[in-house]
Amino acid sequence: MTPQPPSATPIARSAPPRVLTVAGSDSGGGAGIQADLKTMLALGTHGMSVLTAVTAQNSRGVQGAWELPVAAVRAQYRSVADDIGVQAVKTGMLASAELVETVAGLLAATDAPVVVDPVGVSKHGDALLAPTALDAVRLELLPTATVATPNLDEVTQLTGVKVISEDGMRRAADAVLRMGPRWVLIKGGHLAGDAVDLLTDGAEEHWLRTPRIDSRHTHGTGCTLASAIAARLAHGDRVPRAVATAKEYVTGAIGAGYPLGAGIGPVDHAWALRNAAGHTA
């Protein structure tokens, strides 16, 4: 029997929720734009990107970083937002004060929830934000955030508050909330014991706690968590639900992390898809 060609009439379907990441590129594929897009796909959204910087990066660290011109960043953003539209935005590495100010202005004019990951240093301790950009992050970027997701080092960098135990996480959250985000997620992954995070808007308070996973392959956790929150907000979740679901996703990704290169390997963004396929096999 002669095979029949596919139908000329396509099956109509609607587009998935659209999420935009504004961040730097990780040439090793573990963090940055690459991690963001993998996360967005895994969580059922259409990921789009505005590249702010290019890094030469692998499992051992960042060997070089080059920021893009402001005009290129603005043109990418407008190209996507004006045609395709966005239902959530996530920011990561913004590198310089000029880029922070530019992106903050674009976000302020965008009617969509914003997740700000105030990236200051890489997993390996390499600087990804100029010291001169901190005021722009404090005064212009954080006020645009629906959720800000600083880790403890970034809290200290932005506010001067040093957290050495869970008791200090409320003080850290209050300090960041005074800079204008609607919600803040203080990531306590650098503390000993369970992996505990605090989500609050100053009125509601949610503690998210999971047993710590014994794995060194955690490259890209911050990017992945922020992108997962943005993806769930694009699906219509309220912030507490979006953050709880994102934490479940990143915890699974850490548990499935794998060695790559000679240093710190990445988390596995496809862990849930792989598990689902295994269950149906």
N, C-alpha and C positions, 0 to 999 in steps of 0.2 A: 504494500500500500504506500502510495506517495505521501510523504509528510505534508501536512497542511501548514501554510505560513501563519504566523501569529496574526491575530485579528487586527485589522487596520483601525479599529475603534478602541482607543485606550480606556482603561477603567479609571473613572474619575475618583480622585481621593483628595482630601485636604492636606495641606502641608502640616508637618509637626510644629510644635512651638519653636520659635526662633530665638537663639541666644547668641549674643555677641561678646567675644573676649577681646579686650584691649590690653595687650601684654607683649612680652619679648619672646623671641624664638630660642628654644633649647636644641642645639644641633644633635644632642644625644637622645632626644625624644622622650626624656623622663619627666620634664617639668615644662613650665611656660605654655606657649600657644599649643604645643603638641599634646601636652597632658590635658589641657582644657578641651580641645576638640574631641579627644578620645572619650573623656568623661561625658561630654554633651551627647555624643552618639550613644554611649552605653545607657544613658538615662532617657532616651527617646526624644531628643530634641535635634533641631538642625543648627549646628554650630557654625558661626561665622567669625572672622578675625580681622582685627586691626593690629598690624605689627608695629610696635614702638621701638624695638631694638633687635639686633642680631647678636647672639653670643656664640663664641666657640666654646663648647661645653661638653664634658663627658662625665663618666662615673667618678672621676677624681677631682673635678672642680671646673671653674670657669677660667679659660686661658685668655679670653679677650671679649670685649663688648663694644658695640658700635650703635649709638642711638640713631634713629631715622630723623630726617628733617620734620619740623612741625607741619609744613605744608603737606607732606606725604601722609602723616598721621591723620590730619584733618580731612584730606581727600578720601582716604579709605573709609573713614567713619561716615562721612556724608554719602558716599557711594552706596553703602549698605543701608543706612538708616532711611534715606530718601526713597529708595526703590523697594527693597525687601521688607524693611521694618524690623523692629526688635521687640521682644516681649520680656527680655531681661538682659542686663549687661553685667559683665564681670571685668574688673580691672586687676592687673598684676604689675609687672615691672614697668615703671614709667621713667626711670633713669634720672631725669633732670627737672629743675623747677619749671622751665619753659614747657616741657611736655605735660607735667602735672597740671599746670594752669590751663593749657589748651584742652586737655581731656576733661577737666572739671567743667569748663564752659560748655563743652559738647553734652556732657551728662546732664547738666542743669536744664538744658533745653529738650531733653528726651523724656517722654512720658512712659517710663518703664522702671521696674525695680532695679536697683544697682547694688551689686556686691563688691565692696572694695577690700581687696587683699593688699594691705600697705607694705608691699615687698621692700625690705631693706637690705637683706643679705641672702645669699644662696644657702642651700643645705650645708655646703662646705665652708661657709664663713666668708665668701667673696662678696664685696660690696656691690649692690645693684641699684642703689639710689644715692645720688650726690647729697652730701650734708646740706648744701644750700637749698635743696628741694624740700626739706622737712617742714618749713613754715607753709609752703604751698599745700602740702598734704594736710597739715593741721587746719588751715584757714579756708581752703578752697575745695579740696577733694573730699575729705571726710563729711562735710555738710551735705554732700550729694548722696551719701550712702544710705540705702535701706538697711543693709547689714555691713558692718566692718568686722574683719576677721584677723586681728593681729595675734601673733604669737607673743610669748613673754619678752623676747628680745626686742621685738618691734614696739611693744608697750613701753619699755624703758627708753627706746630711741625717741618715741613721740612725746612721752609724758614725764620721763624721769622716774616713774614709779618702778621699783624693783620688786618682783614677786618671787618669794622663796618658798611659799607654802600656799595651800588652798585658801587660807585665811586672807591672803593678800589679793585674791582675784576680784573680790567685790570692789576694793579700792581702785584697782586697775580699770575695772569696767566703768566706774564713776568718772575717772579721769578722761577716758576716751569718749564717753557719752557727752561730756562737756564740750567736745569739739564738734558736735552736731549730727552724728549718725543717729538714725532712729533706733537701731538695735546694735549691740556689739556682742561678738562672740570672742571671749578671751580663751585662747587655746593653751591649755596647761600641759601640753605634751612634753615640755622640758622638765617638769617636776618628777620626783620619784613616785613610785606606786602606780595606781591605775591611771589610765589616760582619761583625764577629766577636763571638761570644758564648761565654761559658764556663759550662758546666753541671757541677756537682759536688755530691757528697754528703760530701766529705771523704776518700773512698776512691777512687771512680771519678771520672774526669775526662774530659769530652767538649768539644772545641772545635768550634764550628759556624761555618763561614766561608763567606760568599758575596760575589761582587763587588758593590761599592757601586753602586746604581742612581741615576743622575743625575735626580732628580725632587724638586721641592719639595712635592709633594702627598702628604704623609705623615701627615696628621691621623688619629689613631686607631690608630697602629701598636702602641702598648703594650697597649691594650685588646684589640685583635685577636689579638695573640700569646698573651696570657694566656687568652683565651677559647678559642682553638684548642687550647692545651694541655689545658684542662679538657675540651673535647669529645673529644679523643683518649683521655684517661684514662677518660672515661665509656664509651668503646668497649672498654676493657680493655687498652690499651697500657701497657707499662712506661714509667716516666718518660723514659728516654733516647729511646725510640722516639716517644713523644708529643711531646717537645720538638723533635726533628728534623723530624717531619712538620709541626708547627705553624710552624716556621721556613720550611719550603718554601712553606707556604700564605701566610704574611705577605709573603714575598719576591715571590711572584707578584702579591699584592694591591698592593704598592708599585709594581711595574712597570706595573700597569694603572691607577694613580691618575689622577685627572682634576681639572681646574680647577673650582672652585665658589666663587662670590662673589669678593671682591676680595683674599682672602688665601691661606692654605694650604688646598688642597683635600684631600679624603679619599682613602684607599686604596679599591680596588674589591673589595668582599667577594664579588662574583659572578664574578670572573675565571675561576675553574676551571669553573664551570657554563657560562659563555659559551663557553669553549674547547671543552668537551665537546659542546655543541650545534652548534658550528661543524664539529666533526669528523664529526658524523652527518648534517649537512645535505647 
